[in-house]
Amino acid sequence: MGTLSTSFRTSPETLSSLDIIAKDLGRSRNWVLNKAVQDFLEHQAWFKQQVQEGIKAADNGEFATEEEMTKLFSKFGA
């Protein structure tokens, strides 16, 4: 598979932050951008899967009991 190119617009502050991260990692700006996009895509795929699993569980009537929810809320002080 070949390499494709794209461009995007960003603020000077964002570009400066990218360059600092790239320098700190000993990587290129291009590498940092590709890593950020890949991480974002992986997170979105994971999130979508989690939502689909939650919807499926709800459709199957799989809900936490009132006791389980009370215990959870108490654990976090709510």
C-alpha positions as CSV (number, residue, x, y, z in Angstrom):
1,M,0.0,0.0,0.0
2,G,1.4,3.4,-0.9
3,T,1.5,6.5,1.1
4,L,-1.1,9.2,0.6
5,S,-0.8,12.8,1.6
6,T,-3.2,15.3,3.1
7,S,-3.0,18.7,4.9
8,F,-4.9,20.4,7.6
9,R,-5.0,23.8,9.2
10,T,-4.2,24.5,12.8
11,S,-3.2,27.3,15.1
12,P,0.5,28.3,15.6
13,E,0.2,27.1,19.2
14,T,-0.9,23.6,18.2
15,L,1.9,23.4,15.7
16,S,4.4,24.5,18.3
17,S,3.0,21.9,20.7
18,L,3.4,19.2,18.0
19,D,7.0,20.2,17.4
20,I,7.8,20.2,21.1
21,I,6.3,16.7,21.4
22,A,8.2,15.5,18.3
23,K,11.5,16.9,19.6
24,D,10.9,15.3,23.1
25,L,10.2,11.9,21.5
26,G,13.0,12.2,19.0
27,R,10.5,11.8,16.2
28,S,9.2,13.9,13.3
29,R,6.1,16.0,13.3
30,N,4.7,13.6,10.7
31,W,5.3,10.7,13.0
32,V,3.5,12.4,15.9
33,L,0.6,13.3,13.7
34,N,0.2,9.8,12.3
35,K,0.4,8.4,15.9
36,A,-2.2,10.8,17.1
37,V,-4.6,9.9,14.2
38,Q,-4.0,6.2,14.7
39,D,-4.7,6.4,18.4
40,F,-7.8,8.4,17.8
41,L,-9.1,5.9,15.2
42,E,-8.4,3.0,17.6
43,H,-10.2,4.8,20.4
44,Q,-13.2,5.5,18.2
45,A,-13.4,1.9,17.1
46,W,-13.2,0.8,20.8
47,F,-15.8,3.3,21.9
48,K,-18.2,2.3,19.1
49,Q,-17.8,-1.4,20.1
50,Q,-18.5,-0.6,23.8
51,V,-21.7,1.4,22.8
52,Q,-22.9,-1.5,20.6
53,E,-22.3,-4.0,23.4
54,G,-24.2,-1.7,25.9
55,I,-27.1,-1.3,23.5
56,K,-27.2,-5.1,23.0
57,A,-27.2,-5.7,26.7
58,A,-30.0,-3.2,27.2
59,D,-32.0,-4.8,24.5
60,N,-31.6,-8.1,26.3
61,G,-32.8,-6.5,29.5
62,E,-29.4,-6.7,31.2
63,F,-29.5,-3.8,33.6
64,A,-27.8,-3.2,37.0
65,T,-30.1,-3.7,39.9
66,E,-31.0,-0.8,42.2
67,E,-28.8,-2.3,44.9
68,E,-25.8,-2.4,42.5
69,M,-26.3,1.2,41.5
70,T,-26.7,2.4,45.1
71,K,-23.5,0.6,46.0
72,L,-21.7,2.1,43.0
73,F,-22.9,5.6,43.8
74,S,-21.9,5.3,47.4
75,K,-18.5,4.2,46.4
76,F,-17.9,7.5,44.6
77,G,-19.7,9.6,47.2
78,A,-22.8,10.4,45.0
